[in-house]
């Protein structure tokens, strides 16, 4: 049932990588449709490489006019629908957000990404007004350093983490060799070998934690809706 | 290496299943988003124009109905065509 949308009005914020990691991980257990709504079609390109998980269907978005139907058809077919959006402030983004059960706003710990995240949060609130329901969202820090974070990175993430009005993932998607390599070799991080990439075990743990936290957010949203 | 490893507790995902009930986007939700969204359309328009000859009363009725629902004429034509096709698909 859940439609999970990855959004940021800025390119390079980690939407595609995070969306693909989550989709492949959930596909270990449940059917997932991943809608590639980025005009560069990075997920569609990845899907043509070997070792795509069987449970994962990749749909290439046609246009902003078709996105609502694409989401609806996927949601009727698979329990999980994940939408990877383009990195621009576009109406297509608004349409996808309006249909989401969780919007994951990705950002690097940088000023430009933070501004883009705020822009998306404002749009989410406008879309809530449009569809007259609460649309849960959370900030996900991506490409973060595991050790020795810069002062700027700490300053930016702290502003979001300490804001009680903004939900923020505890887990961060770290900058890892395994995450970028799946786009060149295909498959998920589980089809990689330790010989191919550094620190594979840590990368897998990172994705586990991110997936578990996402599922927990969805479950707690379900409970809140039921109340 | 770890292709057989299942990280997730499968039972945890049991409550998630495909949607079976109401349509995800009720009719008019895209229009509601259009009215409030600040993000603009980034797609190229592929608009064309036609000149419709019809009795005055029909043209007036068309304009009035479109105005009442705040549709542009092109959008309202699409609504009418969808309704027409819906009748025939029953």
Contacts between the chains, C-beta under 8 A, distances in Angstrom:
chain1	res1	chain2	res2	distance
A	1	B	16	5.5
A	1	B	17	6.1
A	1	B	18	6.9
A	1	B	19	5.6
A	2	B	16	6.1
A	3	B	24	7.4
A	9	B	39	7.7
A	25	B	7	6.6
A	25	B	8	7.1
A	26	B	8	7.4
A	26	B	13	7.5
A	28	B	6	5.5
A	28	B	7	6.8
A	28	B	8	6.3
A	29	B	6	6.7
A	29	B	8	5.0
A	29	B	10	5.0
A	29	B	13	5.3
A	30	B	13	5.2
A	30	B	16	6.6
A	63	B	43	5.9
A	64	B	41	6.2
A	64	B	42	7.7
A	64	B	43	5.5
A	65	B	43	7.9
A	68	B	24	7.5
A	68	B	25	4.7
A	68	B	29	7.5
A	68	B	30	5.9
A	71	B	24	6.2
A	71	B	25	7.7
A	72	B	23	6.1
A	72	B	24	4.4
A	72	B	25	6.2
A	75	B	18	6.5
A	75	B	19	4.5
A	75	B	24	5.5
A	76	B	18	5.6
A	76	B	19	5.4
A	76	B	20	7.4
A	77	B	18	5.8
A	78	B	18	5.8
A	79	B	13	7.5
A	79	B	16	4.4
A	79	B	17	4.9
A	79	B	18	5.5
A	80	B	16	6.5
A	88	B	42	6.1
A	89	B	38	7.7
A	89	B	39	4.4
A	89	B	40	7.5
A	90	B	39	5.4
A	90	B	40	7.0
A	90	B	41	6.9
A	90	B	42	4.3
A	91	B	33	7.6
A	91	B	34	7.3
A	91	B	37	6.1
A	91	B	39	5.6
A	91	B	40	6.2
A	91	B	41	4.2
A	91	B	42	7.1
A	91	B	43	7.9
A	92	B	41	7.9
A	92	B	42	7.2
A	92	B	43	7.8
A	93	B	39	5.6
A	94	B	33	5.2
A	94	B	37	3.9
A	94	B	39	4.9
A	95	B	30	6.2
A	95	B	33	5.9
A	98	B	25	7.2
A	98	B	29	6.2
A	98	B	30	7.9
A	98	B	32	7.9
A	98	B	33	4.9
A	99	B	24	5.4
A	99	B	25	5.7
A	122	B	38	7.3
A	123	B	37	6.7
A	123	B	38	6.2
A	123	B	39	5.6
A	126	B	36	4.8
A	126	B	37	5.9
A	126	B	38	6.1
A	127	B	33	6.1
A	127	B	36	7.2
A	127	B	37	6.7
A	129	B	36	5.4
A	130	B	29	7.3
A	130	B	32	4.2
A	130	B	33	4.6
A	130	B	35	6.7
A	130	B	36	4.3
A	130	B	37	6.9
A	131	B	29	5.7
A	131	B	32	6.4
A	131	B	33	7.2
A	190	B	1	7.9
A	190	B	2	4.9
A	190	B	3	5.4
A	190	B	5	6.7
A	191	B	3	5.9
A	192	B	1	7.4
A	193	B	1	5.0
A	194	B	1	6.5
A	200	B	1	7.4
A	200	B	2	8.0
A	204	B	2	6.4
A	204	B	5	7.9
A	204	B	7	7.2
A	207	B	7	7.7
A	208	B	7	4.4
A	208	B	8	7.9
A	211	B	7	7.0
A	211	B	8	6.5
A	212	B	8	7.4
A	215	B	8	7.4
A	215	B	12	6.0
A	215	B	13	6.9
A	218	B	16	7.3
A	219	B	12	7.7
A	219	B	15	7.1
A	222	B	15	6.8
